[in-house]
Amino acid sequence: MSDMSIDFRSDTVTRPSAGMRAAMAEAPVGDDVYGEDPSVAALEAQVAGMMGKAAGIYLPSGTQSNLVALLSHCARGEEFIAGQEAHCYKYEGGGAAVLGSIQPQPVENLSDGTMALAAIAAAIKPEDVHFARTRLLALENTIGGKVLPADFVAAATDLARAHGLSTHLDGARIFNAAVASGVEALALAAPFDSVSVCLSKGLGAPVGSVLVGTPELIEEAKRWRKMLGGGMRQAGIVAAAGLYALKNNVARLADDHARARRLAEGLGAHQAIAVEMPQTNIVFLKVDPAVAEAFSGHLEAEGIRVSGRYGAQRWVTHLDISDADVERALAVVDAFFKG
Ligand SMILES: *Cc1c(COP(=O)(O)O)cnc(C)c1O
């Protein structure tokens, strides 16, 4: 791979900037398992405040944050409802089932990322010895780069509450949803008992997620985090990157969204490419099977890295993708179809 390579695979590939590294170097630290790391405490309080929740807990990854949330909400033999495409159902190794004896109840996602309310209602089990106890509804925003419609979130969480369920939001990219919709993260988080926020996606921190909720839930989460091996010591070094990201890298997500739209327009101008217009920073496209393999080979040879196979590609914009990178990538694509 040449050093001219441009990496659109994911918004997780960003490297900490000089400013972020300086903040990390200067971070005050302590032993966070003893609750003595001031930078971790500041990050937890800040995310909790931004989401309108009373408490927060810093975790090494979004996967562990969702897992700890599921373990804290649900007991052995209980179940959670989530979309068939939800990260916490499909992309986390079945952790809740493996480690918590918690049964997932997937429900089909519609093309806009929502689920039919009737399908959610039908998945909620009545009290009966035959059934696992339905305990939690988990939603995701953004999901597949799409912002969940507010009326769906309100109706689905109302439905959950009416059946005595708790609610969790996988808000790995909640700030993308906030910036794209012009609705504050606080309002997007309001209908949920707990929210998980990733710092290592579009926000550009090297690692880390924060789970927020009630003090009782977060106390329970601390126990599970320790058991899973996620209790970290002088974690302020990495938490400081999260604080820096929240201060400097939220509003600029709008640039990623604009670049994703520009990419989608440029890619979609070609007959052989069908593009979905992105709402945030993720562009999905389908390449005509007749040229898909040659197209992938051409991108690779030119140092354009993307996700996906068999002509179904995902291009993600992020902190380390500039306007010039977008234009160069589109020129590479143009050259393929002209050549
Ligand atoms: C990336 C992601 C996660 C998991 O985060 P990791 O830090 O990669 O474990 C969870 N949910 C969603 C929606 C994500 O995009």
The ligand as an ORCA input file, in Angstrom:
! r2SCAN-3c Opt
* xyz 0 1
  C     -18.633      0.387     16.532
  C     -19.942      0.186     17.143
  C     -20.070     -0.474     18.369
  C     -18.920     -1.150     19.066
  O     -17.815     -0.382     19.288
  P     -16.356     -1.046     19.429
  O     -15.630      0.036     20.159
  O     -15.873     -1.276     18.034
  O     -16.467     -2.283     20.233
  C     -21.346     -0.582     18.903
  N     -22.408     -0.091     18.275
  C     -22.323      0.535     17.099
  C     -23.572      1.059     16.456
  C     -21.096      0.698     16.486
  O     -21.015      1.315     15.307
*
